[in-house]
Amino acid sequence: MRVIAGKAKRLQLKTISGLDTRPTTDRIKETLFNILAQDLVDCDFLDLFSGSGAIGIEALSRGAKAAVFVENNKAAIECIKANLKITNLADSAMVLMMDIMAAVQYAEKNGKVFDIIFMDPPYDKGLEKTILEYLEHSSIMYYNTIVVVEASLDTDFSYLEDSNLEVYRTKEYKTNKHVFIQKREDTN
């Protein structure tokens, strides 16, 4: 696994051994960042379920102003810190070892607002639904904040029809998909 583009281009990243994390492949990561390209420069990026930190690091490498990495696995936290050191991007990063909901509440209490929120929760456990239901009323989102959820192809997002969040784009791959979500414009 490597950084694809930007100031840390071609640097190899460490990964976590075992099956607890699924690193996003370079091809899928490249597609994701091509979609997000115009929104990355000077953005504040939140990487939930960070794993090795590869997504947030790619965002920083491509011009994000700052990234917050949230992970509750100690080995993953050490991997993120090592990868930030390898890429010389640690000065623009905050690494939080805590539960996702606790991290969101921490960000709210500290007045953080993010331009892009990426999450790659364990598939088919409904964690994205719980987080999205909370984020819909959270102060860490602007109306134009982009939320990207990496999920299995079978993950259903139809529950968002009854919320103030809407899916505006879905990009499917062979084994998973990226779902792009924003707040509806006609809601408060």
GIHUVEN-V849187 format. One record per helix or strand of 3 or more residues. SS is the DSSP state (~ for helix, > for strand). FROM is the first residue (numbers start at 1). LEN is the number of residues. Records with the same first field share a line. If there is no record, write none. Layout:
SS = FROM-LEN ; FROM-LEN
//
This chain:
~ = 26-15 ; 54-8 ; 74-14 ; 90-3 ; 100-10 ; 127-9 ; 158-5
> = 44-5 ; 66-6 ; 93-5 ; 114-6 ; 141-12 ; 165-8 ; 176-8
//
